[in-house]
Amino acid sequence: MKIIKDLLTINEYSRPGLKLNKVQGVVVHWVANPNTSAKANRNFFENRRNGKSGYGSAHYIIDLDGSVILAIPPEEVAYHVGAKSYRSEAIKRLGTYPNGNTLGIECTHVDWNGKMTPETYETLVLLCADLCKKYNLNPLTDLYRHYDITGKLCHKWFVDHPTEWETFKQKVKEQMGGNMDKIAANKEQVKFNLLGKNYSFEGLIKDGKTYVTARDLLEVLGFTVGWEAQSKTVIVKKKD
């Protein structure tokens, strides 16, 4: 798998330069522009810096030949799943600002159905497997279509062929091999008693310490957690 670093310049509309929170998922997209190259789509994101075509970008773009452009470092936020509203299940798993804790992969394709070349598909499997290993993710639960988060028809091929999406995730799992046992061992339900009430959150056990997200704790304590893009500020408010 060939990855070419071709980073966007830091700008307000496509590469804000914000630090990404802990990675909790990988989101798969289509470029919605058949038979275009990864470079052309990278340049489209770069041209957004002028603000004339709104916000949008992704960390990785897979070409028709299976090569990959890294457009935004995985340590930074990309604007790939921003929306006015999100599916309830996505909010439950990723919070109210999924851009802040997910990585985005754009896939080129050969037609308006979103069909990928075999090379693009194979690289997508390999890249997702590598990212799931690196960030201790379960491909069966932590890989998402854009559709799963916002309802947008993206990645169109996988939205129109849901059984192929399930097959794809299984292929990623198989590619990961024994690493899945490590992930299952590290993740567990962590019980808390907060102000006399019992809660259970998904946590991560590492180096003798137990981790849960601050968002999980704040939300059960009666706060909402949001993101103000213009001021680049996490907003914590008491629920009405």
HELIX and SHEET records of a PDB file:
HELIX    1   1 ALA A   38  ASN A   47  1                                  10    
HELIX    2   2 ARG A   48  ASN A   50  5                                   3    
HELIX    3   3 SER A   88  LEU A   94  1                                   7    
HELIX    4   4 PRO A   98  GLY A  100  5                                   3    
HELIX    5   5 PRO A  118  LYS A  134  1                                  17    
HELIX    6   6 PRO A  139  ASP A  142  1                                   4    
HELIX    7   7 HIS A  146  THR A  150  1                                   5    
HELIX    8   8 LYS A  156  ASP A  160  1                                   5    
HELIX    9   9 PRO A  162  MET A  176  1                                  15    
HELIX   10  10 ASN A  179  ASN A  186  1                                   8    
HELIX   11  11 ALA A  214  VAL A  220  1                                   7    
SHEET    1   A 6 ILE A   3  LYS A   5  0                                        
SHEET    2   A 6 VAL A  68  LEU A  70  1                                        
SHEET    3   A 6 TYR A  60  ILE A  62 -1                                        
SHEET    4   A 6 THR A 102  CYS A 107  1                                        
SHEET    5   A 6 GLY A  25  TRP A  30  1                                        
SHEET    6   A 6 LEU A 143  ARG A 145  1                                        
SHEET    1   B 3 LYS A 187  LEU A 194  0                                        
SHEET    2   B 3 LYS A 197  LYS A 206 -1                                        
SHEET    3   B 3 LYS A 209  TYR A 211 -1                                        
SHEET    1   C 2 PHE A 223  GLU A 228  0                                        
SHEET    2   C 2 THR A 233  LYS A 238 -1                                        
END                                                                             
